[in-house]
Every structure is written in C-alpha cells, then in structure tokens.
Amino acid sequence: MSVVPVNESELHDKLTKCMAGERVLIDHDGNRFSARIQQADTKGVRVIPEALIKSAQGASDEIEGLTLPYQDVWELEVKGVVYSRIDEPVERSA
C-alpha cells in the first residue's frame, strides 16, 4: 500500500469523486476513527464508523451514518492507495 500526501483541497476533490464503501480516517471533535463512505456530496461526506459496521446485526445499508464536513477527513483509501492530508504551513506576516 502506498501513501500519497495531499493538501486539504486535493483530498476534498478526491472525496467528491469516490464511491460508497471507500475507507476514510476521520478526526471529529478530537476522536479519530476509521469509517466507510456512505455518500459524498458538495457539502460533506456521510460515513458509517467501522466499529458500528462490525457490531451491526442487520445489513450495513440499514445503519444510520454521520454527516461530517470534509475538513474532518484526514485520509482516504482507494484501490490500495492512501491519500493522507498534510497540514499546509501557516503564512506569518512580518
């Protein structure tokens, strides 16, 4: 598996084009967890945490997902490639 560093806008662009079921790493309110994409649109991404999928009794499409802003996504895994978001340096004024 290869890791490709990308900035936030590049990751956002990839997320808008990905399919349901792709794996993402989320950092939401200080909690990090892996999840699967349920749906991505222009406003954000709806995900199902993998912990919920593992403990679910029914089909995974019956699980209520979380809708999060793209800023909460730190990694996207597609076909064995992990796109990992890097923090862009903050410009400081003199």
Secondary structure, 3 states (H helix, E strand, C coil): CEEEEECHHHHHHHHHHCCCCCEEEEEECCEEEEEEEEEECCCCEEEEEHHHHHHCCCCHHHCCCEEECHHHEEEEEECCEEEEECCCCCCCCC
